[in-house]
Amino acid sequence: MTGTLLTTTDGAKDALIRQVTGAVRWVDCVQALIAGGPTHFIEVGPGKVLCGLLKQIDVTQKSLNVEDGASLEATLAALL
């Protein structure tokens, strides 16, 4: 059903079940992002879980975290 507009209750229910129970392809997604050549990854929100997972996949990647005003300022300064 990828890319299909859901128009029925049964279709929506099936899609939600597959979303919740399906495998997360995090490593594949991150590797695809890395292949695109970004210079930095920025995690927005409390904590640094995704930055940590990124480092487990590729320690050479640069990641920053924004969770408050101070970390936003630090991230902006690091990007300039």
C-alpha positions, 0 to 999 in steps of 0.5 A: 500500500505504499503511496496509496491513499487510504480511503477505508477503515479496514485499509487504515487499520491494516496500515497502522498495524503494519506500521507498528509491527513492521521492522525499523530499517534505521541502519539502512535509512542512515546509510542512505542519508550518509551516501547523500553526503551531508556534513552534519546531522542535527537531532532536535528534541530532548536527549541524544539517542539518535546522535548516539545511534548515528555514531554506532553506524559511522563514527566519522559523522558529525552530529549536533543536538538541539534541545533548548536555546543554548544548544540551538546557539551552539549548533548554529555557531558550529555550523558557521 
